[in-house]
Amino acid sequence: MEKDISAIVAVITPGILQLLQQKRGLPLEQASELLYNSKLYAALEDEMTKAWRLGYPELYDLLEEELATGRITWPEEQS
């Protein structure tokens, strides 16, 4: 199952990086460093969090919240 999560994260990550570059005006290297060192990215890699089920625009917003406050407020589970 770990391989499946890695594949999903690999598909989601470019969208988050693109938004970081566009909205913050960062080069790819800086955007990558911000994302890969974040709590959000650690949560994406952890299958138990189910963070990978969110779309990359929502994940980007959660990353911005983490960068601003040091915290992530996860959305309620939608049924």
C-alpha angles and dihedrals in degrees: 000000000000090000090055092054091047090053092049092047089049089056095046098043099071091056092052091046091050091053091048090052094046100041099037098031092234127156114243093257093056093043090050092050092051093049099041093049094048132105086233092062091048088052091049090056092049109084091201093066093057087211089140089070090072121087119252094250090058091044089051090054090051090050091051089051090050092049092049099042108013089240138093121216104203117213118247116266110267116219 
